[in-house]
Amino acid sequence: MPQPAVALGGPVPEPLRSARDLPGRMAGVLTWVWEETVLPEWPRRRRILGADAVARTARLGRAGWAAALDELPPGRMRRLGDGRPRVNARPYPPRPTDGGRLLFVPVTPATGWVSWEGVERFAVVYPCAGVLADASGPVVPRALGALLGPARADVLVRLENPLSTSQLVALTGQGLGSVGRHLKVLREAGLVRRGRAGRSVLYAWTEAGAVLVRARCIQAQDVRARGAGT
């Protein structure tokens, strides 16, 4: 049976049967989609996806499946017991996943779905959410960037919520060594504290760090307001 018929699971429509060089044309369409719609945004999206994967893995290690699946679309995914996940509230008959591979696939659009191939592979596709969904991060005040350096200030302003080194690498796009050095300097300056949550080491503002960042943000807002009033 021709490959298009196998893919469609039935007769091939006439436009597809008579088309010349169908594989080449399809490859051209996919190339255009990648180059024009995905590639320009891919570095930002990749940081978001990497940060979300790190965050979910850390949550799984700290608190187990119940926490890792908490509020994970589609539907409101929850654990039923005995390792059985429920992915939506619809009255579908249960689909056993014993012996199969269950994949979690983060995506940047705000949508989610499930897919499977026989009884061997299953996937839960879910949107990235929360602080990790905003890869651009908070704006670094110019004065804070001048004081600490733009890269180090970028690390500091993100730590209002506790993050691990791996999450900071994924969010900032900086190398692991660079992020580690910035965290060391910030800790020695008393601006960042370090704590352990299960197997993860998380960093967050100290009181001094919070005061510094918020003061600089307020100063930047005042400067912009005065500029708008002139």
N, CA, C and O of each residue as an XYZ file, in Angstrom:
920
protein
N       0.852     -1.194      0.000
C       0.000      0.000      0.000
C       0.891      1.248      0.000
O       1.868      1.293      0.747
N       0.577      2.271     -0.824
C       1.404      3.489     -0.858
C       1.459      4.143      0.516
O       0.527      4.030      1.313
N       2.570      4.829      0.777
C       2.761      5.441      2.081
C       1.679      6.454      2.454
O       1.257      6.452      3.610
N       1.189      7.340      1.535
C       0.114      8.260      1.933
C      -1.135      7.525      2.394
O      -1.802      7.971      3.327
N      -1.465      6.399      1.754
C      -2.647      5.642      2.163
C      -2.469      5.064      3.557
O      -3.418      5.004      4.339
N      -1.247      4.637      3.863
C      -0.976      4.115      5.198
C      -1.147      5.222      6.226
O      -1.749      5.006      7.278
N      -0.622      6.409      5.929
C      -0.700      7.528      6.869
C      -2.140      7.973      7.087
O      -2.523      8.317      8.205
N      -2.944      7.967      6.016
C      -4.316      8.438      6.118
C      -5.263      7.356      6.617
O      -6.372      7.652      7.061
N      -4.829      6.111      6.545
C      -5.698      5.023      6.979
C      -6.850      4.775      6.033
O      -7.883      4.259      6.458
N      -6.712      5.122      4.767
C      -7.790      4.923      3.799
C      -7.419      5.491      2.448
O      -6.243      5.751      2.193
N      -8.393      5.690      1.573
C      -8.111      6.204      0.224
C      -7.455      7.583      0.260
O      -7.729      8.399      1.141
N      -6.593      7.818     -0.711
C      -5.886      9.088     -0.805
C      -6.690     10.043     -1.688
O      -7.058      9.664     -2.800
N      -6.978     11.270     -1.235
C      -7.724     12.213     -2.070
C      -7.014     12.468     -3.391
O      -5.791     12.364     -3.481
N      -7.802     12.807     -4.425
C      -7.267     13.003     -5.764
C      -6.138     14.034     -5.821
O      -5.133     13.780     -6.486
N      -6.261     15.206     -5.145
C      -5.145     16.169     -5.230
C      -3.821     15.594     -4.758
O      -2.760     15.964     -5.261
N      -3.884     14.686     -3.790
C      -2.645     14.088     -3.299
C      -2.145     12.993     -4.232
O      -0.938     12.792     -4.363
N      -3.068     12.281     -4.885
C      -2.649     11.207     -5.799
C      -1.965     11.763     -7.028
O      -1.004     11.180     -7.529
N      -2.470     12.915     -7.526
C      -1.939     13.468     -8.770
C      -0.784     14.435     -8.557
O      -0.140     14.857     -9.518
N      -0.517     14.790     -7.299
C       0.554     15.765     -7.041
C       1.913     15.159     -7.348
O       2.182     14.006     -7.009
N       2.750     15.927     -7.979
C       4.107     15.485     -8.272
C       5.039     15.864     -7.124
O       4.900     16.922     -6.510
N       5.966     14.997     -6.859
C       6.975     15.240     -5.825
C       6.315     15.644     -4.506
O       6.683     16.645     -3.891
N       5.337     14.848     -4.089
C       4.626     15.164     -2.853
C       5.553     15.222     -1.643
O       5.447     16.158     -0.851
N       6.465     14.250     -1.468
C       7.374     14.346     -0.303
C       8.196     15.631     -0.303
O       8.389     16.249      0.743
N       8.679     16.031     -1.479
C       9.471     17.250     -1.557
C       8.665     18.485     -1.223
O       9.157     19.394     -0.554
N       7.419     18.522     -1.690
C       6.558     19.677     -1.405
C       6.219     19.742      0.083
O       6.200     20.820      0.678
N       5.951     18.576      0.677
C       5.659     18.573      2.107
C       6.875     19.011      2.918
O       6.749     19.738      3.904
N       8.062     18.556      2.487
C       9.279     18.980      3.172
C       9.457     20.487      3.063
O       9.918     21.127      4.008
N       9.098     21.055      1.927
C       9.195     22.499      1.756
C       8.244     23.255      2.676
O       8.601     24.297      3.226
N       7.030     22.726      2.842
C       6.066     23.357      3.744
C       6.571     23.321      5.187
O       6.504     24.318      5.905
N       7.077     22.154      5.598
C       7.569     22.022      6.968
C       8.781     22.930      7.199
O       8.935     23.507      8.275
N       9.642     23.050      6.179
C      10.795     23.938      6.290
C      10.348     25.386      6.462
O      10.902     26.126      7.275
N       9.334     25.783      5.681
C       8.829     27.157      5.797
C       8.241     27.391      7.183
O       8.499     28.431      7.789
N       7.457     26.448      7.696
C       6.858     26.603      9.021
C       7.935     26.770     10.073
O       7.823     27.629     10.948
N       8.988     25.947      9.994
C      10.076     26.034     10.973
C      10.801     27.374     10.889
O      11.007     28.040     11.903
N      11.185     27.762      9.675
C      12.006     28.965      9.507
C      11.228     30.250      9.773
O      11.798     31.218     10.276
N       9.930     30.276      9.442
C       9.169     31.515      9.529
C       8.371     31.663     10.819
O       8.101     32.784     11.250
N       7.987     30.546     11.443
C       7.115     30.652     12.607
C       7.734     30.146     13.903
O       7.336     30.585     14.983
N       8.693     29.240     13.823
C       9.256     28.655     15.035
C      10.664     29.173     15.314
O      10.956     29.602     16.430
N      11.524     29.137     14.325
C      12.936     29.475     14.529
C      13.165     30.854     15.138
O      14.010     30.972     16.026
N      12.455     31.918     14.707
C      12.717     33.232     15.310
C      12.484     33.268     16.817
O      13.145     34.029     17.524
N      11.552     32.454     17.318
C      11.221     32.438     18.738
C      11.846     31.267     19.477
O      11.662     31.130     20.686
N      12.589     30.415     18.762
C      13.032     29.169     19.374
C      13.961     29.353     20.577
O      13.773     28.645     21.567
N      14.949     30.253     20.563
C      15.794     30.405     21.759
C      14.989     30.724     23.016
O      15.253     30.160     24.078
N      14.000     31.630     22.905
C      13.170     31.974     24.060
C      12.333     30.782     24.487
O      12.258     30.461     25.673
N      11.704     30.127     23.523
C      10.861     28.969     23.852
C      11.689     27.842     24.464
O      11.237     27.174     25.394
N      12.879     27.633     23.955
C      13.705     26.550     24.478
C      14.069     26.802     25.934
O      14.103     25.862     26.728
N      14.342     28.060     26.303
C      14.626     28.365     27.701
C      13.408     28.094     28.581
O      13.537     27.574     29.689
N      12.218     28.450     28.077
C      10.997     28.192     28.838
C      10.807     26.696     29.046
O      10.545     26.250     30.163
N      10.938     25.915     27.966
C      10.714     24.474     28.052
C      11.739     23.820     28.973
O      11.396     22.944     29.768
N      13.005     24.250     28.865
C      14.035     23.680     29.727
C      13.794     24.003     31.186
O      13.973     23.148     32.053
N      13.387     25.241     31.467
C      13.125     25.637     32.853
C      11.953     24.866     33.427
O      11.984     24.461     34.589
N      10.916     24.658     32.620
C       9.758     23.923     33.109
C      10.117     22.473     33.395
O       9.691     21.916     34.407
N      10.899     21.855     32.512
C      11.305     20.467     32.735
C      12.121     20.333     34.011
O      11.944     19.382     34.773
N      13.022     21.295     34.244
C      13.819     21.268     35.475
C      12.922     21.416     36.699
O      13.094     20.707     37.691
N      11.959     22.344     36.626
C      11.074     22.586     37.761
C      10.215     21.370     38.065
O      10.052     21.010     39.231
N       9.659     20.726     37.036
C       8.808     19.554     37.251
C       9.628     18.399     37.829
O       9.164     17.683     38.715
N      10.846     18.226     37.322
C      11.691     17.143     37.819
C      12.040     17.368     39.286
O      12.028     16.431     40.084
N      12.352     18.622     39.640
C      12.675     18.931     41.031
C      11.473     18.697     41.934
O      11.619     18.173     43.039
N      10.287     19.081     41.473
C       9.084     18.871     42.271
C       8.804     17.383     42.450
O       8.383     16.946     43.521
N       9.041     16.616     41.398
C       8.853     15.164     41.490
C       9.798     14.562     42.516
O       9.399     13.703     43.303
N      11.065     15.014     42.512
C      12.031     14.488     43.468
C      11.731     14.882     44.895
O      12.010     14.122     45.822
N      11.149     16.096     45.092
C      10.869     16.567     46.444
C       9.601     15.968     47.031
O       9.579     15.584     48.201
N       8.544     15.885     46.228
C       7.232     15.565     46.795
C       6.506     14.423     46.100
O       5.385     14.094     46.490
N       7.102     13.807     45.086
C       6.480     12.659     44.447
C       5.490     13.035     43.361
O       5.350     14.203     42.999
N       4.801     12.009     42.843
C       3.925     12.182     41.693
C       2.758     13.122     41.969
O       2.371     13.899     41.096
N       2.195     13.060     43.167
C       1.023     13.888     43.454
C       1.342     15.367     43.229
O       0.540     16.091     42.640
N       2.508     15.816     43.695
C       2.893     17.219     43.519
C       3.264     17.518     42.075
O       2.955     18.593     41.562
N       3.929     16.566     41.414
C       4.357     16.796     40.035
C       3.164     16.918     39.098
O       3.233     17.637     38.101
N       2.068     16.225     39.406
C       0.887     16.251     38.547
C      -0.108     17.328     38.938
O      -1.097     17.544     38.237
N       0.141     18.004     40.044
C      -0.805     18.990     40.549
C      -1.042     20.102     39.526
O      -0.097     20.729     39.048
N      -2.307     20.337     39.200
C      -2.727     21.400     38.284
C      -2.053     21.281     36.927
O      -1.762     22.293     36.289
N      -1.802     20.068     36.483
C      -1.173     19.849     35.189
C      -2.267     19.561     34.166
O      -2.881     18.495     34.221
N      -2.535     20.493     33.218
C      -3.563     20.231     32.197
C      -3.110     19.077     31.300
O      -1.935     18.714     31.339
N      -4.011     18.480     30.481
C      -5.399     18.866     30.248
C      -6.316     18.461     31.392
O      -6.020     17.535     32.146
N      -7.438     19.175     31.508
C      -8.310     18.962     32.651
C      -7.573     19.377     33.911
O      -6.772     20.311     33.872
N      -7.816     18.727     34.989
C      -7.022     18.878     36.212
C      -6.492     17.500     36.538
O      -7.165     16.701     37.189
N      -5.294     17.227     36.086
C      -4.726     15.898     36.216
C      -4.508     15.574     37.686
O      -4.042     16.417     38.452
N      -4.842     14.359     38.074
C      -4.654     13.967     39.462
C      -4.353     12.477     39.533
O      -4.573     11.727     38.582
N      -3.854     12.085     40.665
C      -3.506     10.690     40.873
C      -4.653      9.969     41.560
O      -5.188     10.456     42.555
N      -5.034      8.807     41.033
C      -6.137      8.045     41.582
C      -5.682      7.026     42.619
O      -6.515      6.472     43.337
N      -4.413      6.773     42.713
C      -3.898      5.734     43.609
C      -3.301      4.602     42.806
O      -3.638      4.410     41.638
N      -2.413      3.852     43.435
C      -1.730      2.744     42.763
C      -0.984      3.207     41.519
O      -0.815      2.443     40.569
N      -0.533      4.478     41.528
C       0.223      4.987     40.394
C      -0.608      5.290     39.168
O      -0.046      5.466     38.087
N      -1.939      5.359     39.289
C      -2.805      5.585     38.136
C      -3.129      7.076     38.009
O      -3.739      7.646     38.914
N      -2.733      7.716     36.906
C      -3.105      9.121     36.718
C      -4.422      9.252     35.972
O      -4.748      8.420     35.126
N      -5.180     10.302     36.288
C      -6.383     10.641     35.540
C      -6.150     11.990     34.897
O      -5.796     12.951     35.580
N      -6.346     12.077     33.574
C      -5.952     13.276     32.857
C      -7.110     14.228     32.580
O      -6.868     15.375     32.204
N      -8.359     13.797     32.752
C      -9.477     14.713     32.586
C     -10.689     14.181     33.338
O     -10.661     13.074     33.875
N     -11.745     14.972     33.374
C     -12.940     14.624     34.137
C     -14.017     13.982     33.272
O     -15.134     13.791     33.752
N     -13.731     13.642     32.019
C     -14.735     13.078     31.126
C     -14.927     11.586     31.408
O     -13.995     10.917     31.856
N     -16.119     11.065     31.150
C     -16.427      9.676     31.502
C     -15.912      8.667     30.482
O     -16.643      7.763     30.078
N     -14.666      8.817     30.066
C     -14.097      7.847     29.146
C     -13.737      6.571     29.906
O     -13.423      6.630     31.095
N     -13.779      5.432     29.242
C     -13.309      4.214     29.919
C     -11.810      4.318     30.184
O     -11.085      4.914     29.387
N     -11.342      3.755     31.275
C      -9.906      3.858     31.593
C      -9.053      3.164     30.538
O      -9.438      2.139     29.974
N      -7.905      3.740     30.292
C      -6.956      3.157     29.341
C      -5.722      2.719     30.129
O      -4.995      3.564     30.651
N      -5.479      1.423     30.221
C      -4.338      0.955     31.013
C      -3.013      1.366     30.380
O      -2.856      1.322     29.160
N      -2.081      1.758     31.208
C      -0.746      2.153     30.740
C       0.340      1.239     31.293
O       1.526      1.557     31.201
N      -0.057      0.107     31.867
C       0.921     -0.816     32.448
C       1.940     -1.246     31.395
O       1.583     -1.706     30.311
N       3.201     -1.086     31.737
C       4.266     -1.509     30.831
C       4.571     -0.515     29.736
O       5.503     -0.728     28.962
N       3.800      0.588     29.643
C       4.058      1.584     28.615
C       4.908      2.731     29.135
O       5.165      2.835     30.334
N       5.334      3.577     28.235
C       6.120      4.761     28.584
C       5.202      5.972     28.622
O       4.457      6.225     27.675
N       5.257      6.719     29.718
C       4.456      7.928     29.875
C       5.380      9.128     29.793
O       6.270      9.294     30.627
N       5.169      9.957     28.797
C       6.008     11.131     28.573
C       5.235     12.395     28.945
O       4.031     12.487     28.708
N       5.932     13.358     29.524
C       5.377     14.672     29.797
C       6.051     15.663     28.856
O       7.275     15.800     28.863
N       5.251     16.354     28.047
C       5.771     17.202     26.973
C       5.317     18.638     27.208
O       4.146     18.943     26.979
N       6.199     19.534     27.659
C       5.802     20.941     27.835
C       5.740     21.657     26.495
O       6.554     21.399     25.608
N       4.770     22.560     26.347
C       4.647     23.387     25.151
C       4.395     24.825     25.592
O       3.954     25.066     26.716
N       4.673     25.770     24.714
C       4.483     27.170     25.061
C       3.086     27.700     24.774
O       2.679     28.636     25.461
N       2.309     27.181     23.812
C       0.915     27.646     23.727
C       0.128     27.238     24.966
O       0.443     26.234     25.605
N      -0.898     28.018     25.304
C      -1.692     27.746     26.504
C      -2.767     26.713     26.200
O      -3.959     27.018     26.242
N      -2.351     25.508     25.896
C      -3.283     24.428     25.623
C      -2.637     23.112     26.026
O      -1.433     23.053     26.275
N      -3.440     22.059     26.088
C      -2.892     20.767     26.463
C      -3.742     19.636     25.899
O      -4.920     19.828     25.601
N      -3.155     18.480     25.756
C      -3.882     17.326     25.254
C      -3.115     16.057     25.620
O      -2.015     16.116     26.168
N      -3.711     14.925     25.310
C      -3.050     13.643     25.535
C      -2.984     12.907     24.213
O      -3.797     13.143     23.320
N      -2.010     12.010     24.089
C      -1.887     11.201     22.887
C      -1.287      9.856     23.266
O      -0.682      9.709     24.329
N      -1.459      8.890     22.396
C      -0.908      7.565     22.674
C      -0.696      6.808     21.375
O      -1.276      7.134     20.340
N       0.138      5.805     21.454
C       0.401      4.903     20.340
C       0.272      3.480     20.872
O       1.178      2.959     21.523
N      -0.877      2.861     20.582
C      -1.132      1.528     21.095
C      -1.128      1.525     22.615
O      -1.731      2.388     23.254
N      -0.444      0.550     23.181
C      -0.317      0.462     24.645
C       1.137      0.627     25.060
O       1.513      0.300     26.185
N       1.949      1.135     24.142
C       3.389      1.214     24.399
C       3.846      2.603     24.792
O       4.750      2.746     25.616
N       3.233      3.638     24.213
C       3.689      5.003     24.485
C       2.499      5.923     24.713
O       1.510      5.882     23.980
N       2.615      6.751     25.741
C       1.583      7.719     26.087
C       2.269      9.061     26.350
O       3.411      9.111     26.805
N       1.560     10.128     26.059
C       2.126     11.462     26.281
C       1.064     12.398     26.813
O      -0.075     12.396     26.344
N       1.445     13.202     27.799
C       0.616     14.287     28.306
C       1.287     15.587     27.881
O       2.380     15.912     28.345
N       0.633     16.318     27.008
C       1.160     17.589     26.508
C       0.513     18.710     27.326
O      -0.712     18.803     27.393
N       1.327     19.552     27.939
C       0.790     20.558     28.855
C       1.499     21.893     28.648
O       2.661     21.917     28.242
N       0.814     23.003     28.924
C       1.449     24.319     28.766
C       2.326     24.672     29.962
O       1.984     24.361     31.103
N       3.432     25.308     29.702
C       4.261     25.842     30.777
C       3.469     26.936     31.495
O       2.704     27.672     30.873
N       3.659     27.030     32.788
C       2.871     27.984     33.558
C       3.706     28.573     34.670
O       4.815     28.114     34.945
N       3.153     29.611     35.317
C       3.807     30.208     36.468
C       5.004     31.049     36.080
O       5.101     31.543     34.957
N       5.918     31.204     37.034
C       7.070     32.078     36.836
C       7.933     31.609     35.676
O       8.569     32.426     35.011
N       7.964     30.284     35.421
C       8.826     29.759     34.364
C       8.272     30.026     32.980
O       8.998     29.885     31.996
N       7.000     30.409     32.872
C       6.424     30.661     31.561
C       6.897     31.985     30.977
O       6.753     32.211     29.775
N       7.450     32.854     31.791
C       7.906     34.163     31.327
C       9.418     34.153     31.256
O      10.098     34.529     32.210
N       9.947     33.716     30.107
C      11.397     33.604     29.966
C      12.065     34.967     29.905
O      13.258     35.089     30.184
N      11.295     36.005     29.537
C      11.913     37.332     29.479
C      12.285     37.822     30.868
O      13.238     38.584     31.034
N      11.524     37.379     31.871
C      11.840     37.722     33.242
C      11.516     39.163     33.565
O      11.110     39.922     32.685
N      11.690     39.546     34.819
C      11.446     40.933     35.214
C      12.479     41.862     34.594
O      13.593     41.453     34.269
N      12.084     43.116     34.438
C      12.991     44.113     33.863
C      14.071     44.459     34.878
O      13.777     44.711     36.047
N      15.313     44.470     34.432
C      16.426     44.831     35.301
C      16.566     46.353     35.314
O      16.848     46.944     34.272
N      16.374     47.004     36.467
C      16.556     48.461     36.526
C      17.968     48.853     36.087
O      18.942     48.177     36.419
N      18.063     49.932     35.353
C      19.361     50.348     34.814
C      20.383     50.590     35.917
O      21.551     50.225     35.786
N      19.925     51.216     37.021
C      20.858     51.508     38.113
C      21.362     50.219     38.759
O      22.526     50.139     39.151
N      20.498     49.213     38.872
C      20.916     47.940     39.455
C      21.884     47.223     38.529
O      22.839     46.595     38.986
N      21.638     47.317     37.224
C      22.566     46.722     36.262
C      23.921     47.389     36.296
O      24.948     46.724     36.158
N      23.933     48.716     36.483
C      25.207     49.425     36.581
C      25.947     49.063     37.863
O      27.177     49.011     37.881
N      25.202     48.815     38.928
C      25.809     48.488     40.216
C      26.396     47.084     40.236
O      27.520     46.884     40.696
N      25.645     46.122     39.744
C      26.056     44.718     39.844
C      26.589     44.135     38.546
O      27.248     43.096     38.556
N      26.310     44.790     37.433
C      26.559     44.205     36.126
C      25.250     43.617     35.609
O      24.500     43.024     36.384
N      24.958     43.769     34.320
C      23.660     43.332     33.795
C      23.368     41.849     34.024
O      22.248     41.498     34.396
N      24.345     40.982     33.811
C      24.102     39.544     33.942
C      23.826     39.157     35.392
O      22.919     38.371     35.663
N      24.604     39.706     36.322
C      24.407     39.377     37.740
C      23.088     39.961     38.246
O      22.388     39.330     39.039
N      22.751     41.173     37.783
C      21.476     41.770     38.178
C      20.311     40.956     37.633
O      19.273     40.840     38.284
N      20.480     40.390     36.437
C      19.427     39.552     35.848
C      19.167     38.325     36.715
O      18.016     37.920     36.880
N      20.212     37.735     37.266
C      20.047     36.598     38.175
C      19.335     37.040     39.440
O      18.418     36.363     39.905
N      19.747     38.171     40.005
C      19.194     38.611     41.279
C      17.701     38.916     41.183
O      16.933     38.489     42.045
N      17.276     39.649     40.147
C      15.879     40.080     40.100
C      14.920     38.908     39.928
O      13.732     39.040     40.223
N      15.411     37.763     39.457
C      14.544     36.595     39.255
C      14.291     35.813     40.540
O      13.457     34.907     40.543
N      14.976     36.130     41.618
C      14.944     35.282     42.801
C      13.920     35.717     43.841
O      14.059     35.389     45.020
N      12.900     36.447     43.422
C      11.797     36.721     44.345
C      11.134     35.402     44.748
O      10.719     35.230     45.895
N      11.040     34.471     43.787
C      10.600     33.100     44.066
C      11.830     32.190     44.022
O      12.671     32.348     43.137
N      11.952     31.248     44.950
C      13.144     30.391     44.997
C      13.335     29.619     43.697
O      12.387     29.049     43.155
N      14.567     29.606     43.205
C      14.920     28.893     41.974
C      16.226     28.156     42.185
O      17.054     28.550     43.006
N      16.399     27.081     41.433
C      17.651     26.340     41.470
C      18.620     26.907     40.443
O      18.241     27.715     39.595
N      19.865     26.480     40.527
C      20.866     26.909     39.549
C      20.459     26.498     38.147
O      20.585     27.285     37.208
N      19.970     25.270     37.993
C      19.565     24.777     36.671
C      18.413     25.597     36.110
O      18.384     25.878     34.912
N      17.470     25.983     36.949
C      16.363     26.809     36.487
C      16.856     28.180     36.046
O      16.396     28.712     35.036
N      17.786     28.753     36.796
C      18.336     30.054     36.412
C      19.091     29.966     35.090
O      19.008     30.878     34.267
N      19.826     28.878     34.881
C      20.520     28.681     33.602
C      19.516     28.654     32.460
O      19.711     29.306     31.435
N      18.425     27.884     32.648
C      17.430     27.769     31.592
C      16.711     29.086     31.334
O      16.397     29.402     30.186
N      16.446     29.858     32.382
C      15.700     31.102     32.236
C      16.543     32.238     31.679
O      16.063     33.019     30.857
N      17.782     32.339     32.111
C      18.616     33.471     31.708
C      19.374     33.218     30.411
O      19.751     34.165     29.720
N      19.601     31.946     30.073
C      20.423     31.639     28.912
C      21.909     31.746     29.186
O      22.718     31.578     28.274
N      22.291     32.028     30.446
C      23.704     32.092     30.811
C      24.238     30.686     31.093
O      23.462     29.765     31.350
N      25.527     30.528     31.046
C      26.138     29.243     31.315
C      26.078     28.874     32.788
O      25.905     29.736     33.650
N      26.222     27.588     33.065
C      26.158     27.105     34.443
C      27.257     27.726     35.297
O      27.008     28.113     36.438
N      28.462     27.824     34.759
C      29.556     28.427     35.511
C      29.310     29.888     35.835
O      29.609     30.346     36.938
N      28.762     30.623     34.868
C      28.489     32.049     35.088
C      27.432     32.241     36.161
O      27.589     33.078     37.050
N      26.355     31.470     36.081
C      25.297     31.587     37.086
C      25.835     31.232     38.468
O      25.519     31.900     39.452
N      26.655     30.168     38.541
C      27.233     29.783     39.824
C      28.090     30.884     40.424
O      28.035     31.130     41.629
N      28.890     31.556     39.582
C      29.737     32.657     40.084
C      28.882     33.831     40.559
O      29.174     34.434     41.592
N      27.839     34.152     39.817
C      26.968     35.248     40.236
C      26.314     34.940     41.574
O      26.236     35.806     42.445
N      25.845     33.716     41.739
C      25.203     33.336     43.000
C      26.191     33.400     44.161
O      25.828     33.802     45.266
N      27.429     33.007     43.915
C      28.453     33.050     44.973
C      28.683     34.484     45.429
O      28.739     34.756     46.628
N      28.816     35.405     44.472
C      29.044     36.815     44.809
C      27.824     37.385     45.537
O      27.974     38.111     46.519
N      26.628     37.065     45.065
C      25.412     37.589     45.681
C      25.232     37.052     47.097
O      24.765     37.771     47.980
N      25.602     35.790     47.316
C      25.518     35.233     48.671
C      26.528     35.898     49.591
O      26.198     36.235     50.728
N      27.750     36.090     49.120
C      28.776     36.730     49.937
C      28.408     38.167     50.267
O      28.812     38.692     51.304
N      27.634     38.811     49.379
C      27.190     40.185     49.627
C      25.958     40.234     50.515
O      25.499     41.320     50.871
N      25.411     39.073     50.881
C      24.236     39.043     51.750
C      22.935     39.348     51.053
O      21.948     39.686     51.706
N      22.912     39.233     49.718
C      21.703     39.560     48.967
C      20.866     38.320     48.647
O      19.679     38.428     48.338
N      21.489     37.149     48.724
C      20.823     35.896     48.358
C      21.111     34.854     49.424
O      22.224     34.784     49.946
N      20.116     34.049     49.747
C      20.309     32.938     50.666
C      20.115     31.621     49.928
O      19.484     31.571     48.872
N      20.652     30.588     50.485
C      20.551     29.262     49.873
C      19.870     28.308     50.846
O      20.166     28.319     52.041
N      18.962     27.486     50.340
C      18.273     26.507     51.174
C      18.057     25.227     50.402
O      18.070     25.223     49.171
N      17.860     24.153     51.116
C      17.659     22.848     50.482
C      16.205     22.447     50.616
O      15.615     22.561     51.691
N      15.625     21.974     49.511
C      14.275     21.431     49.492
C      14.355     20.045     48.877
O      14.413     19.904     47.655
N      14.359     19.020     49.721
C      14.571     17.669     49.212
C      15.967     17.548     48.637
O      16.953     17.808     49.327
N      16.056     17.159     47.384
C      17.355     17.028     46.723
C      17.779     18.297     45.999
O      18.873     18.358     45.438
N      16.925     19.301     46.009
C      17.210     20.527     45.264
C      17.782     21.603     46.181
O      17.391     21.713     47.343
N      18.707     22.393     45.649
C      19.236     23.566     46.332
C      18.631     24.786     45.664
O      18.823     25.006     44.469
N      17.896     25.583     46.438
C      17.183     26.728     45.903
C      17.755     28.023     46.458
O      18.216     28.074     47.599
N      17.720     29.072     45.637
C      18.227     30.385     46.016
C      17.077     31.387     45.986
O      16.182     31.303     45.145
N      17.118     32.333     46.919
C      16.083     33.362     46.992
C      16.670     34.603     47.651
O      17.756     34.554     48.229
N      15.943     35.721     47.561
C      16.398     36.962     48.180
C      16.501     36.819     49.692
O      15.693     36.136     50.323
N      17.494     37.465     50.253
C      17.469     37.782     51.682
C      16.663     39.071     51.844
O      16.211     39.653     50.857
N      16.488     39.506     53.065
C      15.773     40.760     53.287
C      16.510     41.923     52.624
O      15.894     42.829     52.063
N      17.838     41.877     52.699
C      18.624     42.948     52.071
C      18.478     42.918     50.556
O      18.372     43.965     49.918
N      18.472     41.709     49.975
C      18.305     41.594     48.532
C      16.956     42.113     48.078
O      16.857     42.795     47.058
N      15.903     41.786     48.846
C      14.563     42.264     48.494
C      14.493     43.781     48.555
O      13.907     44.413     47.677
N      15.090     44.372     49.594
C      15.080     45.830     49.738
C      15.813     46.488     48.580
O      15.344     47.482     48.026
N      16.972     45.928     48.214
C      17.771     46.513     47.128
C      17.007     46.469     45.808
O      16.910     47.487     45.123
N      16.461     45.302     45.437
C      15.778     45.170     44.152
C      14.544     46.067     44.106
O      14.317     46.764     43.117
N      13.746     46.050     45.173
C      12.516     46.830     45.160
C      12.790     48.326     45.182
O      12.059     49.104     44.570
N      13.842     48.730     45.887
C      14.188     50.147     45.910
C      14.612     50.610     44.525
O      14.224     51.692     44.084
N      15.409     49.794     43.837
C      15.851     50.168     42.500
C      14.685     50.174     41.523
O      14.640     51.015     40.625
N      13.728     49.238     41.683
C      12.559     49.220     40.803
C      11.710     50.459     41.015
O      11.227     51.052     40.050
N      11.518     50.862     42.284
C      10.742     52.066     42.577
C      11.440     53.295     42.016
O      10.797     54.196     41.477
N      12.771     53.323     42.149
C      13.536     54.450     41.613
C      13.368     54.535     40.102
O      13.198     55.620     39.546
N      13.419     53.356     39.429
C      13.267     53.348     37.977
C      11.874     53.820     37.569
O      11.730     54.537     36.579
N      10.841     53.424     38.328
C       9.480     53.866     38.031
C       9.342     55.374     38.199
O       8.670     56.037     37.410
N       9.984     55.909     39.235
C       9.921     57.367     39.466
C      10.598     58.115     38.317
O      10.098     59.143     37.858
N      11.720     57.601     37.864
C      12.428     58.255     36.758
C      11.568     58.250     35.504
O      11.490     59.261     34.806
N      10.916     57.120     35.206
C      10.065     57.039     34.028
C       8.854     57.976     34.170
O       8.421     58.596     33.198
N       8.320     58.068     35.385
C       7.168     58.956     35.599
C       7.551     60.416     35.391
O       6.802     61.180     34.783
N       8.736     60.804     35.903
C       9.176     62.198     35.705
C       9.424     62.472     34.239
O       9.126     63.557     33.741
N       9.977     61.475     33.542
C      10.229     61.662     32.125
C       8.950     61.804     31.332
O       8.893     62.571     30.371
N       7.911     61.061     31.733
C       6.626     61.143     31.038
C       5.923     62.468     31.305
O       5.117     62.925     30.495
N       6.237     63.093     32.465
C       5.560     64.331     32.821
C       6.196     65.567     32.217
O       5.627     66.657     32.277
N       7.388     65.399     31.629
C       8.062     66.578     31.052
C       7.603     66.828     29.635
O       8.062     67.774     28.995
